Amino acid sequence: MYKFPIIELVDRYCIAKLKFNKLGKNQPELDFYKEQVKTIDFESIKDDLEELYQIHAQIWEMEDDFKKCVVEYKYPLDEIGRRAIAVRDINSKRYDIKNRISDKLNDPIKEIKRYG
């Protein structure tokens, strides 16, 4: 039995994997999610999972850049806002992928977000 809905489980798995690849300091977290995903049919979602991982990598880079802009470069608020909207837009793609995974694995839990 999963401890999370599948869409959250695969999302957190991708984040833990990315964090491990970037920092290498979260082995227990990654191991926890690896154990949780053992029974998932990865073959049916492997492309979606890779796309989800790449979106998280892109968000990671944007947020890192965003932090540097605020702290080091003191960018104006309009530039900070533009970057925040870009992260929001990428997250919309993330929600679509999570729901596609949910459909493929016949899980009833979906991500529902509405902006505006």
N, C-alpha and C positions, 0 to 999 in steps of 0.2 A: 504494500500500500504506500502510495506517495504521501509525503508530508506537505506537498505544495500542489496546486493545480499544475498541469503539464506546462501551460504557457509560462508560468512563473518559474517552474523548475528548469526548463531549457534556457530561459533568460538568465537566471542566476548562475546556471552552469557556464554559460558563455562569458559572463562577467568574471566569475572565479577563474576560468581558464585564461582569459585576457590578463587579469591581475597577476596570475602566476607567471605568465609569459613576460610581463613587463617588470614585475618586482621580485618574483620568486619567493615571496614571504607568506603565502597563504595555503600551504600544502594541506592542513587539516580541513580548510573550507573546500578546497577543490576535491579532496577525497570524499567529503560528505556528499557533494553533488554527484560525483562519479558513481557512488553507491546508489544514489537515488535514481539515476537514469539508466541503470543496468537493464531494466526490462522494457525500455522504450525501443520501438522499431526504428533504429537510426537510419537504416537503409532508405526508408520512405521519406525521411526528412533531412537527409545529409546536406543537400543543396541549400535548403532553408536555414539549417543550422549554421552553415558556413556564412551565408548572407547575414544572419543575425550577429554572428561573431564579428564580421567586418563592420557592421553598423556600430557595434559597441566600440570597436577600435577607432572608428572615425569620431565618435562622441568623445572618447578618451582624449584624442588629440585636440579636438576643438575645445574641450574644457580645460586642458592643460594650457593651450594657447590663450584661452579666455582669462585664466588666472594670471598669466604673465602680462596680458594687456592691462588688467586692472592694477596689479601691484607694481610692475616694472615700468610700463610705458604710460600709465595714467591716461588711457584712451578716453575720449569724450563719451558721454552717456549715449549718444546716438549710435556710436560704433559698438558699444557694449550691448545695446538693445538689438542691433542687427545680428550680432553673433548669437544672442540668446534665442532669437527667432529661428536662426539656422539650426540650432540644436533641437528646438521644438519640431521643426519640419522633419528632421532626420528621425526623431522619435516616432513620428507618425508612420514612417516606413517600418519601424521596429514593431509597432502594434499590428500592422498588416501582416507581417511575417509570423508573429506569434499566433495570430488567428488562423493563418494558413496551416501552421503546424497543428493547431487544435483540431481543425477540420480533418487533416490527414490521419490523425491519431484518434479520431472520433471522441474527442473530449468536449463536454458541453460548456466548459468555462471559456469565455471570450474576453478580450481586452476591449473596453469601451471608453473612449476618450472623445471629448468634444471641445474644440477651441472656438471662441468667438461669442 
